[in-house]
Structure formats: C-alpha cells, structure tokens
C-alpha cells in the first residue's frame, strides 16, 4: 500500500498498476506531541496540521 500522492504519476505512466482498482483503505493518522511550551514545536505542529488539511482526505465517520 502506498499513499496516492506518491504513486499517482507512476500509475498514470503505467509503471505501477492497481491490484484492486476502485478499492482503497483509509488509515487514521494521529499527530502526538508532549505538552511542552516550545515555539519551535508549536510551529511544527501548525505546519503538520496545515499540510494535513491540504493533502489528506477526511475519513467519513471518524
């Protein structure tokens, strides 16, 4: 299994094929961090959240 963002162009080019077209597996992802007052850690957390909102699909019912 590979994230679609990483393999989309390879599938389009024909160098990879889907084994079960039309079937997918959604996997919940979690961001965990310690409660540490750190501007650098807060910046990383915000960057992860922003990237996730842009790149990931929400899992229905989760």
Secondary structure, DSSP 8 states (H G I E B T S, - for coil): ---HHHHHHHHHHTSS--SSTT----------------HHHHHHHHHHHHHHHHH----TT-
